[in-house]
Amino acid sequence: MKIVALTANAMPEDKAKCIEAGANDYMAKPMRIGAVVEMLEKYLPETKAVKVA
Amino acid sequence: MGGDHSPDMLMEKVVDLLMPEQRGDEEQAAKDEALEETPQFDAHILIVEDNQTNRLMIETILEELGCSFDTAFDGREGVARLEDKKAAYDLIFMDCMMPVMDEYEAMRHIRGNGARV
């Protein structure tokens, strides 16, 4: 199960703490659509991406 | 002819005056095109976030991307959701600094190293 931590603190030690606790990655808040797309592309199997006509 | 108006601007003005409905179509088409460029994902996401504003923001983004999602309000509820239907989520977005069970505790629990809720 892939976990992306959401944090208001973009400090490297916060990221390290999240990863150490078991998160696969982290995203800074406020969330932007580009960052979410990046995470979905990174962690979802390719079959989950729907081709839009 | 004054230098203030390019031929494009003049054309737009003429279209606006003579064919407003066509201009509306063009604007709609441009919007649709922008929407088509938004990638879509067939994914089910678990959101664990206690802050309502942040939750709404994440939900709005995921809706736009075609994702379905469940929302939990704290770490304990998130863990309960996962135990309900473990394999159903493709990805978890989990807030840091949550009440009841913070994300570190929740993640340890999900990873199986922590005490049971």
Backbone of each chain as nested JSON, in Angstrom:
{
  "chains": [
    {"id": "A", "residues": [
      {"number": 1, "name": "MET", "atoms": {"N": [0.853, -1.204, 0.0], "CA": [0.0, 0.0, 0.0], "C": [0.884, 1.247, 0.0]}},
      {"number": 2, "name": "LYS", "atoms": {"N": [0.719, 2.075, -1.025], "CA": [1.539, 3.283, -1.122], "C": [0.908, 4.423, -0.32]}},
      {"number": 3, "name": "ILE", "atoms": {"N": [1.72, 5.075, 0.476], "CA": [1.247, 6.192, 1.288], "C": [2.004, 7.458, 0.908]}},
      {"number": 4, "name": "VAL", "atoms": {"N": [1.254, 8.511, 0.614], "CA": [1.858, 9.824, 0.395], "C": [1.472, 10.715, 1.57]}},
      {"number": 5, "name": "ALA", "atoms": {"N": [2.468, 11.174, 2.312], "CA": [2.214, 12.049, 3.457], "C": [1.991, 13.48, 2.969]}},
      {"number": 6, "name": "LEU", "atoms": {"N": [1.061, 14.167, 3.626], "CA": [0.79, 15.566, 3.302], "C": [1.285, 16.412, 4.458]}},
      {"number": 7, "name": "THR", "atoms": {"N": [2.141, 17.345, 4.167], "CA": [2.679, 18.157, 5.251], "C": [2.745, 19.624, 4.876]}},
      {"number": 8, "name": "ALA", "atoms": {"N": [2.515, 20.468, 5.851], "CA": [2.615, 21.904, 5.632], "C": [4.075, 22.339, 5.694]}},
      {"number": 9, "name": "ASN", "atoms": {"N": [4.905, 21.485, 6.257], "CA": [6.318, 21.822, 6.407], "C": [7.148, 21.159, 5.32]}},
      {"number": 10, "name": "ALA", "atoms": {"N": [7.771, 21.981, 4.508], "CA": [8.578, 21.442, 3.42], "C": [10.03, 21.247, 3.852]}},
      {"number": 11, "name": "MET", "atoms": {"N": [10.232, 21.057, 5.164], "CA": [11.601, 20.894, 5.675], "C": [12.088, 19.467, 5.421]}},
      {"number": 12, "name": "PRO", "atoms": {"N": [13.377, 19.332, 5.08], "CA": [13.913, 17.99, 4.805], "C": [13.727, 17.028, 5.979]}},
      {"number": 13, "name": "GLU", "atoms": {"N": [13.83, 17.538, 7.234], "CA": [13.705, 16.61, 8.372], "C": [12.272, 16.096, 8.517]}},
      {"number": 14, "name": "ASP", "atoms": {"N": [11.295, 16.917, 8.089], "CA": [9.909, 16.452, 8.122], "C": [9.699, 15.34, 7.1]}},
      {"number": 15, "name": "LYS", "atoms": {"N": [10.288, 15.536, 5.939], "CA": [10.195, 14.517, 4.893], "C": [10.822, 13.21, 5.397]}},
      {"number": 16, "name": "ALA", "atoms": {"N": [11.989, 13.34, 6.002], "CA": [12.694, 12.157, 6.515], "C": [11.85, 11.442, 7.564]}},
      {"number": 17, "name": "LYS", "atoms": {"N": [11.192, 12.225, 8.42], "CA": [10.359, 11.64, 9.478], "C": [9.174, 10.87, 8.888]}},
      {"number": 18, "name": "CYS", "atoms": {"N": [8.573, 11.457, 7.842], "CA": [7.451, 10.794, 7.159], "C": [7.897, 9.483, 6.517]}},
      {"number": 19, "name": "ILE", "atoms": {"N": [9.03, 9.542, 5.831], "CA": [9.537, 8.358, 5.139], "C": [9.896, 7.27, 6.158]}},
      {"number": 20, "name": "GLU", "atoms": {"N": [10.519, 7.706, 7.259], "CA": [10.917, 6.762, 8.308], "C": [9.698, 6.072, 8.908]}},
      {"number": 21, "name": "ALA", "atoms": {"N": [8.603, 6.838, 9.057], "CA": [7.386, 6.281, 9.642], "C": [6.667, 5.336, 8.677]}},
      {"number": 22, "name": "GLY", "atoms": {"N": [7.059, 5.348, 7.401], "CA": [6.475, 4.383, 6.481], "C": [5.839, 4.973, 5.233]}},
      {"number": 23, "name": "ALA", "atoms": {"N": [5.876, 6.296, 5.093], "CA": [5.323, 6.892, 3.876], "C": [6.274, 6.641, 2.705]}},
      {"number": 24, "name": "ASN", "atoms": {"N": [5.731, 6.513, 1.525], "CA": [6.56, 6.328, 0.341], "C": [7.079, 7.667, -0.181]}},
      {"number": 25, "name": "ASP", "atoms": {"N": [6.277, 8.7, 0.069], "CA": [6.637, 10.002, -0.476], "C": [5.916, 11.071, 0.327]}},
      {"number": 26, "name": "TYR", "atoms": {"N": [6.139, 12.317, -0.045], "CA": [5.393, 13.359, 0.626], "C": [5.096, 14.52, -0.293]}},
      {"number": 27, "name": "MET", "atoms": {"N": [4.028, 15.233, 0.043], "CA": [3.58, 16.376, -0.744], "C": [3.391, 17.548, 0.192]}},
      {"number": 28, "name": "ALA", "atoms": {"N": [3.839, 18.717, -0.245], "CA": [3.659, 19.912, 0.574], "C": [2.264, 20.483, 0.371]}},
      {"number": 29, "name": "LYS", "atoms": {"N": [1.683, 20.988, 1.454], "CA": [0.391, 21.674, 1.366], "C": [0.64, 23.169, 1.201]}},
      {"number": 30, "name": "PRO", "atoms": {"N": [-0.237, 23.921, 0.572], "CA": [-1.483, 23.455, -0.058], "C": [-1.214, 22.628, -1.316]}},
      {"number": 31, "name": "MET", "atoms": {"N": [-2.039, 21.622, -1.509], "CA": [-1.84, 20.716, -2.636], "C": [-2.203, 21.392, -3.954]}},
      {"number": 32, "name": "ARG", "atoms": {"N": [-1.395, 21.096, -4.966], "CA": [-1.683, 21.596, -6.316], "C": [-1.92, 20.408, -7.223]}},
      {"number": 33, "name": "ILE", "atoms": {"N": [-2.748, 20.627, -8.241], "CA": [-3.143, 19.51, -9.099], "C": [-1.926, 18.874, -9.773]}},
      {"number": 34, "name": "GLY", "atoms": {"N": [-0.945, 19.702, -10.134], "CA": [0.253, 19.171, -10.784], "C": [1.006, 18.185, -9.909]}},
      {"number": 35, "name": "ALA", "atoms": {"N": [1.075, 18.506, -8.614], "CA": [1.776, 17.636, -7.664], "C": [1.016, 16.324, -7.486]}},
      {"number": 36, "name": "VAL", "atoms": {"N": [-0.316, 16.413, -7.471], "CA": [-1.139, 15.208, -7.309], "C": [-0.978, 14.299, -8.531]}},
      {"number": 37, "name": "VAL", "atoms": {"N": [-1.016, 14.911, -9.721], "CA": [-0.834, 14.133, -10.953], "C": [0.514, 13.414, -10.92]}},
      {"number": 38, "name": "GLU", "atoms": {"N": [1.525, 14.139, -10.462], "CA": [2.873, 13.561, -10.386], "C": [2.884, 12.312, -9.495]}},
      {"number": 39, "name": "MET", "atoms": {"N": [2.217, 12.416, -8.328], "CA": [2.171, 11.286, -7.396], "C": [1.381, 10.109, -7.973]}},
      {"number": 40, "name": "LEU", "atoms": {"N": [0.255, 10.428, -8.629], "CA": [-0.574, 9.364, -9.209], "C": [0.212, 8.637, -10.307]}},
      {"number": 41, "name": "GLU", "atoms": {"N": [0.927, 9.411, -11.107], "CA": [1.709, 8.795, -12.185], "C": [2.857, 7.957, -11.63]}},
      {"number": 42, "name": "LYS", "atoms": {"N": [3.378, 8.41, -10.502], "CA": [4.529, 7.727, -9.91], "C": [4.124, 6.418, -9.225]}},
      {"number": 43, "name": "TYR", "atoms": {"N": [2.959, 6.428, -8.544], "CA": [2.644, 5.303, -7.67], "C": [1.516, 4.4, -8.141]}},
      {"number": 44, "name": "LEU", "atoms": {"N": [0.76, 4.838, -9.144], "CA": [-0.3, 3.956, -9.625], "C": [0.247, 3.089, -10.743]}},
      {"number": 45, "name": "PRO", "atoms": {"N": [-0.275, 1.86, -10.861], "CA": [0.098, 1.072, -12.026], "C": [-0.353, 1.791, -13.293]}},
      {"number": 46, "name": "GLU", "atoms": {"N": [0.386, 1.585, -14.371], "CA": [0.098, 2.317, -15.607], "C": [-1.328, 2.09, -16.099]}},
      {"number": 47, "name": "THR", "atoms": {"N": [-1.881, 0.935, -15.757], "CA": [-3.234, 0.601, -16.208], "C": [-4.287, 1.508, -15.589]}},
      {"number": 48, "name": "LYS", "atoms": {"N": [-3.912, 2.212, -14.499], "CA": [-4.871, 3.086, -13.822], "C": [-4.99, 4.445, -14.497]}},
      {"number": 49, "name": "ALA", "atoms": {"N": [-4.051, 4.754, -15.351], "CA": [-4.126, 6.014, -16.083], "C": [-5.054, 5.824, -17.271]}},
      {"number": 50, "name": "VAL", "atoms": {"N": [-6.084, 6.65, -17.343], "CA": [-7.083, 6.528, -18.397], "C": [-6.703, 7.455, -19.538]}},
      {"number": 51, "name": "LYS", "atoms": {"N": [-6.611, 6.866, -20.711], "CA": [-6.324, 7.707, -21.888], "C": [-7.565, 8.507, -22.228]}},
      {"number": 52, "name": "VAL", "atoms": {"N": [-7.371, 9.812, -22.32], "CA": [-8.497, 10.678, -22.664], "C": [-8.446, 10.994, -24.152]}},
      {"number": 53, "name": "ALA", "atoms": {"N": [-9.56, 10.774, -24.808], "CA": [-9.599, 10.976, -26.265], "C": [-9.416, 12.451, -26.604]}}
    ]},
    {"id": "B", "residues": [
      {"number": 1, "name": "MET", "atoms": {"N": [-6.032, 53.987, -40.057], "CA": [-6.361, 53.067, -38.966], "C": [-5.398, 53.272, -37.814]}},
      {"number": 2, "name": "GLY", "atoms": {"N": [-5.887, 53.374, -36.609], "CA": [-5.041, 53.585, -35.442], "C": [-4.229, 52.347, -35.129]}},
      {"number": 3, "name": "GLY", "atoms": {"N": [-3.106, 52.534, -34.439], "CA": [-2.229, 51.407, -34.146], "C": [-2.642, 50.62, -32.92]}},
      {"number": 4, "name": "ASP", "atoms": {"N": [-3.742, 50.973, -32.263], "CA": [-4.143, 50.336, -31.008], "C": [-4.767, 48.954, -31.202]}},
      {"number": 5, "name": "HIS", "atoms": {"N": [-5.323, 48.719, -32.379], "CA": [-6.071, 47.48, -32.573], "C": [-5.428, 46.603, -33.628]}},
      {"number": 6, "name": "SER", "atoms": {"N": [-5.075, 45.408, -33.239], "CA": [-4.532, 44.447, -34.188], "C": [-5.689, 43.886, -35.007]}},
      {"number": 7, "name": "PRO", "atoms": {"N": [-5.401, 43.322, -36.178], "CA": [-6.471, 42.704, -36.985], "C": [-7.214, 41.626, -36.192]}},
      {"number": 8, "name": "ASP", "atoms": {"N": [-6.501, 40.873, -35.338], "CA": [-7.142, 39.826, -34.537], "C": [-8.201, 40.406, -33.606]}},
      {"number": 9, "name": "MET", "atoms": {"N": [-7.836, 41.522, -32.952], "CA": [-8.773, 42.158, -32.027], "C": [-9.998, 42.659, -32.763]}},
      {"number": 10, "name": "LEU", "atoms": {"N": [-9.756, 43.199, -33.957], "CA": [-10.864, 43.713, -34.771], "C": [-11.796, 42.567, -35.152]}},
      {"number": 11, "name": "MET", "atoms": {"N": [-11.187, 41.464, -35.554], "CA": [-11.961, 40.277, -35.943], "C": [-12.804, 39.788, -34.766]}},
      {"number": 12, "name": "GLU", "atoms": {"N": [-12.196, 39.726, -33.605], "CA": [-12.92, 39.296, -32.404], "C": [-14.127, 40.185, -32.154]}},
      {"number": 13, "name": "LYS", "atoms": {"N": [-13.897, 41.482, -32.309], "CA": [-14.958, 42.457, -32.06], "C": [-16.116, 42.244, -33.036]}},
      {"number": 14, "name": "VAL", "atoms": {"N": [-15.76, 42.032, -34.309], "CA": [-16.781, 41.808, -35.341], "C": [-17.569, 40.535, -35.027]}},
      {"number": 15, "name": "VAL", "atoms": {"N": [-16.841, 39.477, -34.647], "CA": [-17.507, 38.203, -34.313], "C": [-18.437, 38.397, -33.12]}},
      {"number": 16, "name": "ASP", "atoms": {"N": [-17.959, 39.132, -32.121], "CA": [-18.78, 39.415, -30.936], "C": [-20.084, 40.097, -31.318]}},
      {"number": 17, "name": "LEU", "atoms": {"N": [-19.978, 41.087, -32.218], "CA": [-21.138, 41.896, -32.583], "C": [-22.11, 41.133, -33.47]}},
      {"number": 18, "name": "LEU", "atoms": {"N": [-21.55, 40.398, -34.431], "CA": [-22.409, 39.78, -35.444], "C": [-22.832, 38.362, -35.087]}},
      {"number": 19, "name": "MET", "atoms": {"N": [-21.931, 37.616, -34.428], "CA": [-22.222, 36.202, -34.171], "C": [-21.861, 35.83, -32.729]}},
      {"number": 20, "name": "PRO", "atoms": {"N": [-22.552, 36.404, -31.764], "CA": [-22.184, 36.141, -30.372], "C": [-22.273, 34.654, -30.009]}},
      {"number": 21, "name": "GLU", "atoms": {"N": [-23.214, 33.961, -30.639], "CA": [-23.382, 32.531, -30.28], "C": [-22.182, 31.714, -30.744]}},
      {"number": 22, "name": "GLN", "atoms": {"N": [-21.588, 32.113, -31.881], "CA": [-20.42, 31.381, -32.373], "C": [-19.216, 31.586, -31.432]}},
      {"number": 23, "name": "ARG", "atoms": {"N": [-19.105, 32.824, -30.953], "CA": [-18.001, 33.128, -30.054], "C": [-18.147, 32.312, -28.764]}},
      {"number": 24, "name": "GLY", "atoms": {"N": [-19.381, 32.18, -28.299], "CA": [-19.643, 31.359, -27.118], "C": [-19.183, 29.926, -27.332]}},
      {"number": 25, "name": "ASP", "atoms": {"N": [-19.46, 29.408, -28.522], "CA": [-19.053, 28.041, -28.846], "C": [-17.535, 27.894, -28.785]}},
      {"number": 26, "name": "GLU", "atoms": {"N": [-16.876, 28.912, -29.316], "CA": [-15.408, 28.853, -29.322], "C": [-14.856, 28.825, -27.902]}},
      {"number": 27, "name": "GLU", "atoms": {"N": [-15.463, 29.644, -27.051], "CA": [-14.997, 29.682, -25.662], "C": [-15.249, 28.346, -24.971]}},
      {"number": 28, "name": "GLN", "atoms": {"N": [-16.417, 27.77, -25.256], "CA": [-16.74, 26.467, -24.666], "C": [-15.778, 25.406, -25.177]}},
      {"number": 29, "name": "ALA", "atoms": {"N": [-15.486, 25.478, -26.482], "CA": [-14.573, 24.51, -27.075], "C": [-13.193, 24.607, -26.433]}},
      {"number": 30, "name": "ALA", "atoms": {"N": [-12.757, 25.847, -26.181], "CA": [-11.452, 26.046, -25.558], "C": [-11.446, 25.447, -24.149]}},
      {"number": 31, "name": "LYS", "atoms": {"N": [-12.564, 25.604, -23.429], "CA": [-12.666, 25.048, -22.08], "C": [-12.639, 23.525, -22.114]}},
      {"number": 32, "name": "ASP", "atoms": {"N": [-13.398, 22.957, -23.071], "CA": [-13.43, 21.502, -23.202], "C": [-12.047, 20.958, -23.508]}},
      {"number": 33, "name": "GLU", "atoms": {"N": [-11.351, 21.685, -24.382], "CA": [-10.014, 21.25, -24.763], "C": [-9.092, 21.238, -23.543]}},
      {"number": 34, "name": "ALA", "atoms": {"N": [-9.214, 22.289, -22.719], "CA": [-8.395, 22.364, -21.513], "C": [-8.711, 21.19, -20.592]}},
      {"number": 35, "name": "LEU", "atoms": {"N": [-10.003, 20.838, -20.5], "CA": [-10.428, 19.739, -19.645], "C": [-9.899, 18.412, -20.16]}},
      {"number": 36, "name": "GLU", "atoms": {"N": [-9.906, 18.265, -21.477], "CA": [-9.408, 17.019, -22.063], "C": [-7.936, 16.815, -21.787]}},
      {"number": 37, "name": "GLU", "atoms": {"N": [-7.228, 17.905, -21.548], "CA": [-5.802, 17.781, -21.288], "C": [-5.515, 17.359, -19.848]}},
      {"number": 38, "name": "THR", "atoms": {"N": [-6.532, 17.444, -18.979], "CA": [-6.347, 16.977, -17.612], "C": [-6.312, 15.456, -17.623]}},
      {"number": 39, "name": "PRO", "atoms": {"N": [-5.223, 14.857, -17.149], "CA": [-5.164, 13.396, -17.175], "C": [-6.218, 12.797, -16.249]}},
      {"number": 40, "name": "GLN", "atoms": {"N": [-6.714, 11.643, -16.605], "CA": [-7.731, 10.966, -15.798], "C": [-7.163, 9.651, -15.266]}},
      {"number": 41, "name": "PHE", "atoms": {"N": [-7.531, 9.336, -14.031], "CA": [-7.03, 8.11, -13.411], "C": [-8.188, 7.288, -12.866]}},
      {"number": 42, "name": "ASP", "atoms": {"N": [-8.148, 6.007, -13.169], "CA": [-9.153, 5.089, -12.641], "C": [-8.603, 4.533, -11.335]}},
      {"number": 43, "name": "ALA", "atoms": {"N": [-8.679, 5.359, -10.287], "CA": [-8.046, 4.97, -9.035], "C": [-8.95, 5.281, -7.857]}},
      {"number": 44, "name": "HIS", "atoms": {"N": [-8.801, 4.473, -6.804], "CA": [-9.567, 4.691, -5.578], "C": [-8.583, 5.088, -4.479]}},
      {"number": 45, "name": "ILE", "atoms": {"N": [-8.785, 6.286, -3.946], "CA": [-7.822, 6.886, -3.032], "C": [-8.429, 6.987, -1.629]}},
      {"number": 46, "name": "LEU", "atoms": {"N": [-7.615, 6.765, -0.618], "CA": [-8.04, 7.067, 0.755], "C": [-7.385, 8.373, 1.188]}},
      {"number": 47, "name": "ILE", "atoms": {"N": [-8.233, 9.335, 1.564], "CA": [-7.737, 10.616, 2.076], "C": [-7.85, 10.581, 3.59]}},
      {"number": 48, "name": "VAL", "atoms": {"N": [-6.756, 10.842, 4.287], "CA": [-6.808, 10.953, 5.743], "C": [-6.354, 12.363, 6.091]}},
      {"number": 49, "name": "GLU", "atoms": {"N": [-7.307, 13.188, 6.437], "CA": [-7.019, 14.62, 6.634], "C": [-8.058, 15.205, 7.582]}},
      {"number": 50, "name": "ASP", "atoms": {"N": [-7.595, 15.854, 8.651], "CA": [-8.537, 16.385, 9.641], "C": [-9.005, 17.792, 9.297]}},
      {"number": 51, "name": "ASN", "atoms": {"N": [-8.221, 18.519, 8.512], "CA": [-8.576, 19.914, 8.204], "C": [-9.555, 19.979, 7.031]}},
      {"number": 52, "name": "GLN", "atoms": {"N": [-10.704, 20.621, 7.301], "CA": [-11.796, 20.612, 6.319], "C": [-11.414, 21.286, 5.009]}},
      {"number": 53, "name": "THR", "atoms": {"N": [-10.706, 22.408, 5.116], "CA": [-10.315, 23.143, 3.911], "C": [-9.375, 22.311, 3.053]}},
      {"number": 54, "name": "ASN", "atoms": {"N": [-8.387, 21.709, 3.71], "CA": [-7.437, 20.877, 2.967], "C": [-8.128, 19.671, 2.335]}},
      {"number": 55, "name": "ARG", "atoms": {"N": [-9.08, 19.114, 3.114], "CA": [-9.803, 17.938, 2.629], "C": [-10.585, 18.295, 1.362]}},
      {"number": 56, "name": "LEU", "atoms": {"N": [-11.261, 19.439, 1.408], "CA": [-12.058, 19.891, 0.268], "C": [-11.163, 20.107, -0.947]}},
      {"number": 57, "name": "MET", "atoms": {"N": [-9.992, 20.657, -0.695], "CA": [-9.059, 20.937, -1.783], "C": [-8.603, 19.632, -2.44]}},
      {"number": 58, "name": "ILE", "atoms": {"N": [-8.254, 18.66, -1.607], "CA": [-7.807, 17.368, -2.138], "C": [-8.933, 16.681, -2.898]}},
      {"number": 59, "name": "GLU", "atoms": {"N": [-10.135, 16.733, -2.317], "CA": [-11.281, 16.082, -2.962], "C": [-11.579, 16.708, -4.317]}},
      {"number": 60, "name": "THR", "atoms": {"N": [-11.497, 18.041, -4.377], "CA": [-11.758, 18.747, -5.637], "C": [-10.75, 18.338, -6.705]}},
      {"number": 61, "name": "ILE", "atoms": {"N": [-9.48, 18.274, -6.303], "CA": [-8.426, 17.886, -7.254], "C": [-8.649, 16.457, -7.743]}},
      {"number": 62, "name": "LEU", "atoms": {"N": [-8.956, 15.544, -6.804], "CA": [-9.125, 14.143, -7.187], "C": [-10.346, 13.956, -8.087]}},
      {"number": 63, "name": "GLU", "atoms": {"N": [-11.404, 14.714, -7.811], "CA": [-12.598, 14.651, -8.673], "C": [-12.243, 15.068, -10.091]}},
      {"number": 64, "name": "GLU", "atoms": {"N": [-11.463, 16.138, -10.178], "CA": [-11.061, 16.651, -11.49], "C": [-10.243, 15.619, -12.258]}},
      {"number": 65, "name": "LEU", "atoms": {"N": [-9.501, 14.795, -11.505], "CA": [-8.641, 13.79, -12.133], "C": [-9.372, 12.466, -12.346]}},
      {"number": 66, "name": "GLY", "atoms": {"N": [-10.664, 12.435, -12.025], "CA": [-11.459, 11.231, -12.279], "C": [-11.33, 10.152, -11.224]}},
      {"number": 67, "name": "CYS", "atoms": {"N": [-10.676, 10.46, -10.112], "CA": [-10.476, 9.463, -9.058], "C": [-11.715, 9.371, -8.167]}},
      {"number": 68, "name": "SER", "atoms": {"N": [-11.946, 8.178, -7.638], "CA": [-12.918, 8.041, -6.558], "C": [-12.123, 8.021, -5.256]}},
      {"number": 69, "name": "PHE", "atoms": {"N": [-12.801, 8.353, -4.162], "CA": [-12.059, 8.413, -2.901], "C": [-12.974, 8.219, -1.713]}},
      {"number": 70, "name": "ASP", "atoms": {"N": [-12.377, 7.766, -0.616], "CA": [-13.017, 7.783, 0.696], "C": [-12.238, 8.764, 1.546]}},
      {"number": 71, "name": "THR", "atoms": {"N": [-12.93, 9.346, 2.524], "CA": [-12.268, 10.314, 3.383], "C": [-12.347, 9.863, 4.836]}},
      {"number": 72, "name": "ALA", "atoms": {"N": [-11.225, 9.933, 5.522], "CA": [-11.196, 9.699, 6.961], "C": [-10.702, 10.976, 7.627]}},
      {"number": 73, "name": "PHE", "atoms": {"N": [-11.173, 11.194, 8.862], "CA": [-10.905, 12.482, 9.507], "C": [-9.722, 12.444, 10.467]}},
      {"number": 74, "name": "ASP", "atoms": {"N": [-9.286, 11.273, 10.823], "CA": [-8.07, 11.169, 11.637], "C": [-7.423, 9.802, 11.388]}},
      {"number": 75, "name": "GLY", "atoms": {"N": [-6.275, 9.622, 12.01], "CA": [-5.492, 8.418, 11.767], "C": [-6.234, 7.139, 12.133]}},
      {"number": 76, "name": "ARG", "atoms": {"N": [-6.965, 7.2, 13.253], "CA": [-7.656, 5.983, 13.695], "C": [-8.752, 5.59, 12.713]}},
      {"number": 77, "name": "GLU", "atoms": {"N": [-9.487, 6.606, 12.234], "CA": [-10.537, 6.336, 11.257], "C": [-9.923, 5.824, 9.942]}},
      {"number": 78, "name": "GLY", "atoms": {"N": [-8.775, 6.393, 9.593], "CA": [-8.077, 5.943, 8.391], "C": [-7.704, 4.484, 8.472]}},
      {"number": 79, "name": "VAL", "atoms": {"N": [-7.178, 4.092, 9.632], "CA": [-6.785, 2.688, 9.838], "C": [-8.024, 1.793, 9.782]}},
      {"number": 80, "name": "ALA", "atoms": {"N": [-9.132, 2.272, 10.383], "CA": [-10.373, 1.501, 10.37], "C": [-10.864, 1.298, 8.936]}},
      {"number": 81, "name": "ARG", "atoms": {"N": [-10.776, 2.335, 8.128], "CA": [-11.164, 2.249, 6.717], "C": [-10.36, 1.182, 5.995]}},
      {"number": 82, "name": "LEU", "atoms": {"N": [-9.052, 1.185, 6.298], "CA": [-8.162, 0.241, 5.626], "C": [-8.462, -1.185, 6.038]}},
      {"number": 83, "name": "GLU", "atoms": {"N": [-8.825, -1.357, 7.313], "CA": [-9.099, -2.72, 7.782], "C": [-10.427, -3.213, 7.23]}},
      {"number": 84, "name": "ASP", "atoms": {"N": [-11.3, -2.27, 6.914], "CA": [-12.589, -2.612, 6.305], "C": [-12.41, -3.284, 4.949]}},
      {"number": 85, "name": "LYS", "atoms": {"N": [-11.653, -2.655, 4.1], "CA": [-11.467, -3.167, 2.734], "C": [-10.037, -2.89, 2.311]}},
      {"number": 86, "name": "LYS", "atoms": {"N": [-9.192, -3.753, 2.763], "CA": [-7.76, -3.522, 2.72], "C": [-7.196, -3.299, 1.321]}},
      {"number": 87, "name": "ALA", "atoms": {"N": [-7.603, -4.119, 0.393], "CA": [-6.966, -4.073, -0.922], "C": [-7.618, -3.053, -1.856]}},
      {"number": 88, "name": "ALA", "atoms": {"N": [-8.642, -2.381, -1.379], "CA": [-9.452, -1.568, -2.29], "C": [-8.792, -0.252, -2.683]}},
      {"number": 89, "name": "TYR", "atoms": {"N": [-7.853, 0.239, -1.872], "CA": [-7.266, 1.548, -2.174], "C": [-5.991, 1.407, -2.989]}},
      {"number": 90, "name": "ASP", "atoms": {"N": [-5.884, 2.28, -3.974], "CA": [-4.678, 2.283, -4.8], "C": [-3.584, 3.123, -4.163]}},
      {"number": 91, "name": "LEU", "atoms": {"N": [-4.011, 4.132, -3.4], "CA": [-3.048, 5.073, -2.837], "C": [-3.675, 5.753, -1.621]}},
      {"number": 92, "name": "ILE", "atoms": {"N": [-2.847, 6.1, -0.646], "CA": [-3.332, 6.829, 0.526], "C": [-2.655, 8.192, 0.571]}},
      {"number": 93, "name": "PHE", "atoms": {"N": [-3.472, 9.238, 0.703], "CA": [-2.943, 10.573, 0.985], "C": [-3.211, 10.855, 2.451]}},
      {"number": 94, "name": "MET", "atoms": {"N": [-2.16, 10.984, 3.241], "CA": [-2.341, 11.123, 4.681], "C": [-1.697, 12.395, 5.222]}},
      {"number": 95, "name": "ASP", "atoms": {"N": [-2.52, 13.153, 5.922], "CA": [-2.049, 14.39, 6.532], "C": [-1.065, 14.103, 7.662]}},
      {"number": 96, "name": "CYS", "atoms": {"N": [-0.135, 15.018, 7.85], "CA": [0.682, 14.988, 9.055], "C": [-0.034, 15.806, 10.125]}},
      {"number": 97, "name": "MET", "atoms": {"N": [0.354, 15.664, 11.368], "CA": [-0.204, 16.461, 12.467], "C": [-1.705, 16.258, 12.659]}},
      {"number": 98, "name": "MET", "atoms": {"N": [-2.137, 15.017, 12.761], "CA": [-3.562, 14.773, 12.951], "C": [-3.873, 14.504, 14.417]}},
      {"number": 99, "name": "PRO", "atoms": {"N": [-5.128, 14.793, 14.809], "CA": [-5.529, 14.452, 16.172], "C": [-5.798, 12.95, 16.293]}},
      {"number": 100, "name": "VAL", "atoms": {"N": [-5.976, 12.498, 17.516], "CA": [-6.323, 11.119, 17.897], "C": [-5.168, 10.154, 17.651]}},
      {"number": 101, "name": "MET", "atoms": {"N": [-4.816, 9.936, 16.374], "CA": [-3.661, 9.085, 16.084], "C": [-2.881, 9.814, 15.02]}},
      {"number": 102, "name": "ASP", "atoms": {"N": [-1.684, 10.259, 15.329], "CA": [-0.991, 11.049, 14.319], "C": [-0.526, 10.15, 13.182]}},
      {"number": 103, "name": "GLU", "atoms": {"N": [-0.088, 10.798, 12.109], "CA": [0.182, 10.034, 10.898], "C": [1.324, 9.051, 11.074]}},
      {"number": 104, "name": "TYR", "atoms": {"N": [2.253, 9.394, 11.959], "CA": [3.389, 8.497, 12.145], "C": [2.92, 7.201, 12.797]}},
      {"number": 105, "name": "GLU", "atoms": {"N": [2.062, 7.386, 13.815], "CA": [1.478, 6.229, 14.488], "C": [0.611, 5.436, 13.506]}},
      {"number": 106, "name": "ALA", "atoms": {"N": [-0.19, 6.164, 12.719], "CA": [-1.081, 5.501, 11.763], "C": [-0.283, 4.723, 10.723]}},
      {"number": 107, "name": "MET", "atoms": {"N": [0.8, 5.326, 10.239], "CA": [1.608, 4.643, 9.228], "C": [2.286, 3.405, 9.806]}},
      {"number": 108, "name": "ARG", "atoms": {"N": [2.783, 3.534, 11.037], "CA": [3.386, 2.36, 11.684], "C": [2.354, 1.251, 11.819]}},
      {"number": 109, "name": "HIS", "atoms": {"N": [1.128, 1.668, 12.149], "CA": [0.069, 0.687, 12.311], "C": [-0.244, 0.004, 10.982]}},
      {"number": 110, "name": "ILE", "atoms": {"N": [-0.358, 0.825, 9.918], "CA": [-0.651, 0.274, 8.593], "C": [0.47, -0.662, 8.156]}},
      {"number": 111, "name": "ARG", "atoms": {"N": [1.688, -0.282, 8.507], "CA": [2.844, -1.108, 8.134], "C": [3.002, -2.323, 9.045]}},
      {"number": 112, "name": "GLY", "atoms": {"N": [2.166, -2.389, 10.066], "CA": [2.144, -3.599, 10.878], "C": [3.14, -3.635, 12.014]}},
      {"number": 113, "name": "ASN", "atoms": {"N": [3.771, -2.492, 12.344], "CA": [4.739, -2.493, 13.447], "C": [4.165, -1.914, 14.728]}},
      {"number": 114, "name": "GLY", "atoms": {"N": [2.929, -1.426, 14.661], "CA": [2.408, -0.702, 15.812], "C": [1.395, -1.516, 16.59]}},
      {"number": 115, "name": "ALA", "atoms": {"N": [0.999, -0.952, 17.726], "CA": [-0.03, -1.594, 18.537], "C": [-1.372, -1.463, 17.824]}},
      {"number": 116, "name": "ARG", "atoms": {"N": [-2.268, -2.386, 18.112], "CA": [-3.611, -2.329, 17.531], "C": [-4.366, -1.128, 18.09]}},
      {"number": 117, "name": "VAL", "atoms": {"N": [-5.308, -0.642, 17.299], "CA": [-6.132, 0.473, 17.782], "C": [-7.047, -0.036, 18.889]}}
    ]}
  ]
}
